[in-house]
Amino acid sequence: MAARPPATEVDGPRLERPLTLHFKGDWGQANLHRICGWLSQEVVDRAPAGTRVAIWNGRGGVDSVLAVAEGEVDMALATPAAFVSMAADGRGPYGGTRHAHLRALATLPQRDRLIIALARDAGIASFAEWRDRSAGLRIATCPDDGVNHIGLAAQRLMAACGIDRATLEDWGGGYLEDERPFPCLDWLREGRVDGVIQEAIMTPHWQRAATERPLAFLHVDGDVLAELDRNYGWPAATVPAGYLQGMDEELRTLDFSDFLMIVRDEMADDIAYLLTWCLVQTRDALERQYRHLPPERSPVTWPLDPQAMARTSIPLHDAAARCYRDLGVTP
């Protein structure tokens, strides 16, 4: 294997002073941490000796947004990207506190959806049927604990569909919860629960669950999706027919796409510029880690498109916007 060239031979902008940066990713083994690791190497290669980057564990939800807003870290990633706009507006879990000083460097693409799947042996194929039968089903999802975006969306979605948590429990049902998606899908496959509300639909865990236990996928009504968009800024999306076994037609549901790279407006321009330059110009280093997967089945949707990266749910940092323009990308 050829030796890595020394930093003096690496192209791109450089920092003139050593510094310490703090990034926040995920639990440690998923995509947000991988993105942080990629950027940390690219930055250190273009900075003086003594520069170092710490990557803190996180959950990729409200915790990541607040860690940046409150100055605990310099940069964090959160998913889905659209949910970060709640912090800028003070909606939802942010309790009326507007974090207008938040800025973005990029959107990293991940084509994902939040879907509701019930075991076909439950005998329910729609929310209307679920309500009419007052079915006390056991549902696996993530906790609605003020941090987890999946749990937050699951409970707001169910309430908007007329089955809030208290109602489901009154019917004799309830929730089995875990911080991460994959235990929930295992519980569904093993028969411990009757249904699941989850994301990460491109992963083998979903494919295995749908193959081993026949599933019915519930459409979300257009008026419910419009209400969630109006109240929280959550966009709607579809899943194509046949994406998972048993998905016999296109599915309407919540969009749960993309990772947003978040900083504060006070980040020094040279740091924000360098990070953005590395995101665009060294993106092949990240793409290579996912090219063994088809783009529609990859947890990072490749190839990375700089034009899409520059479209963010909160305003770009000024230096990031300038970097995109310098690279011929129109934010």
N, C-alpha and C positions, 0 to 999 in steps of 0.2 A: 504494500500500500504506500502510495506517495505521501511524503510528509506534508502536513499543512503548511502553507506559506506563512512566513512571519507577518505580523500586523502591518509592517511597513510596506508589504506588497499587496495588501488588500485594498480594493478600490472603494470609492465613495467618500462622503464627508467624514470628518474626524472631530473628536472632542480634543480641546487643547488643555484640559485639566483632568486629573483623576477624580473620580467621584464614586459614591456608593448609591446604588439604586435598589429600591424595594419593589418587587412585583408580587402580585397575588394571583394564584391559579386555582386549581381544584384540589381534590383530596390527595393527589400526588401521582396517579397513574393514568389520568385521562387526558383529553385533548387540550384543556386550558394550560395545564402544566407543560405539555409538550410545546405549545406555542411560546410560553415564557422561556423555556430552555433554548429554543431556536433563537429568539431575540437576544437573550443574554449573551450568547456566544458572538453574535454579529456585532453587538455594541462593544463588548470588551475587545474584539479584534480591531476596533477603530477608536480606541481610547488609550491614553497613556498608562504606563505601568502603575499598578495600585488600584486601578478601577475594579470594582467588584459588584456583583448583582446577587441579591438574596431573593429567593422565590418562596413565598409563604403559602402554606396550605390554606385552602378556603373551600367554599361551597358553591361559588359561581352565581350567587343570587344577591339578595339585599346586602349580605355581608360584604361582598366585593364592592358594591357601589358605595356603601358607607365608609369602607376602608379608605377609598380615594377621597371622598367628600370631606372626611375628617382628618386627612393628612397622615394616616397610618402607613400608607404605601404610596408610591409614586404612580404606579399603573396597576390596574386590575382588569381582568376579563370577566364578563357576565353574560349569561344566556337565559332566555332569548334576548336578542338585541333590542327589540321593540319595548321590552319591559323597563329598560333603563329610563325611558322618557318619563315614567312615573316619578322618578326622583327629581328631575328638573321641574316638574309641575307640582310636586308635593302631593301626589295622589296615592291612593292605595296604602301600602305599608309605611309610607313616609309621613303619614299623619298631618298633612298640611304644611310640612316644612319643605320649602323649595330649595333645591341645591342647584341654583342657577350657575354656579361656578364650575360645574362639571363640563368637560369637553371630551371629544372622541378623537382617536387617531385613525381608526379604521374599523370596518366591519369585516370579520373573517367568516366566509360563507359556510353554513351548515344547513342543508335543506331538511327541516324537521317539522313535525306536527305533534300536537297533543291529541291523542285519540282515546275514545271510550269503547272498550271491547267487552262484551259479555259472553260467557260460555253459552253455546247454542242450547245446551240442556237446561238452561234457566228458562227458556221458552219466551224470551222477550226480545223484540227486534226494534223497538223505538222507545223514545222517552214517553210518548203518549200511552203506550201499553204499560210501561213501568208504573206510571202514575195511576192509571186505571186499576191496576191489580194491587196497588200498594205493596209491591214486592219488597220484602226485607232481605235484600241481597247483601252479600259480603263483598266489599270492594277494596282492592289494593291500590294504594297511591302513596304519595309522599306527605309528610306532615305539613299542615298549615301553621307554621310556627313563627311567622314574621320574617323568615329568611328564605325558605325554600320556594322558588318560583313555581315549581310543579304543584306543590301542595296548595299554594295560594290560588293558582288558576283552576285547579280541580274543584275546590270548594266554591269559588265564585261561579264557575260554569254550572255546577250542579244546582246551586241556588237559583241561577237565572233560568234553568230548565224546570224549576218547580219542585226540586227534591233537595232541600237543604239538609245539612247534617242532622239536625234535630228530627226532621221528618223521617229520614231513612232509619234512624235509631228507633223512632216510635213504631215503625213498621216491623221492627225486629232485626233490622240489618245493621250495618256499621262498617267501619274502616279498619283495615290492617295496614300499618304504615311503616315505611322505611325511608331513610334519607336518599337512597339511590334507586334507580329504576329496576335494576336487574333482579334483586330479591322479589320485587312485586311480580315480575313476569314468571319467576320460578314458582311462586305461590299459585298463580293462575294455572300454570301447566300441571302442577301437582294436585290441583283440586282443593286447595285450602281456601280459595276465594271463588266467588262467582263471576267476578269481572275485575277489570283494571282500568285506571286512568293514568296514562303514561306517555312519555315522549321517547326519543332515541329510536325512532321507528325503522331506521336503516340498519340496525344491528342484528346479528344472528339470534340474539335472545328473543326478539319479536318473531322472527321467522320460525324458530323452533316452537314457540308457544302456539302460534297459529297452525302449525303442522300437527302438533301432538294433541291439541284439544280444539275441536271446531269452534269458531268464534263468530259472533254477530257484531258488526261495527255500527255504532249509533251515529246517525246524522245529527248535527246541531242545527236547529232552525235558524233561518236568516235573521229573524228579529232578535234572537238571543245573541247571535254574533254581532249584530249592530249595537246592541246594548253594551256588550263588553268593550267594543271599540270606543263607544261614546264615553263610557265611565272610566276606562283605564288606558285607552289607546292601544288595545290589543288587536292586531289585524286578523282577519279570517284567511283561510286557505283551503285547498283541496288536496286529497291524496288520489292518485289515479287508480282506476279499477285494476284489480289484479296485483297491486303492489304487495299485498300479503294474501296468503291463502284464505279464501272465504270472503275476500273483499270484492264482491261481485259487481259493484258499480262505484263510480267516483264518490268520494266521501267528503262532506263539508264539515270543517272543524276549525279549531284555533291554529294559527300559524305559531310555531315554536322555533323559528329558524335563527341561526347566526349567533356568532360571538361578537360582542362589542368590546373594543379596547378603550378603556376609560382613563382619563387623566384630569388634572385641574387646569384651569386657565392660567394659573401662575407658573406652570412648568416652564423652565427656561427654554427659549426658542431653539437653541442649538440641540438640546436633548430631544425635544419633540420632533424636530426636523430629522435628526439622525434616525430615531425610531421609525418614523414614517418612511424614510428612504429605504431602510432595511426591510420593512414590510413589503414594499413594492419590488425592490431590485434584487432581493435575495429570496423571493417567495418559492423559487424552485427547491430550496433546501427543505422547506416544509412539505411541498407537494410530493417530493420523492418518498416521503414516509407513508403516503396513502395511495400511491399509484397501483398497488397490487389489488385494489378494490375498484369496482365500477363506480363512477362518480355518484350515481344515485343510491349506492349502498355504502358510501364512505362517510364517516363522521366529520370529515372536512371535505366539502364539495370542491373538487378540483376540476379544471385548472382555476387558479385564483385570478379573478378579473379585477385589475386596478380600478376600473370605472365603478364596479360594484363595491369595492372596498372603500371608496371615497364617499359613498352614500351612507350616512349614519343617522341614527334616531335622535341624537342630540348634536348640537353644533360641533364642527371640527375645531380643534385648536388652531389658532391663526397660523402657526408655523407649519402644521400639518397641511393645511389648505395651500400654503405657499409651496410646499414640497410637491404636492400633487400637480400644481400648475407648472412647476419647473420640469416635471417629468412628462408633461404633455397630457395630464389627466385633468378633466374638468370636474371639480367637486359638485 
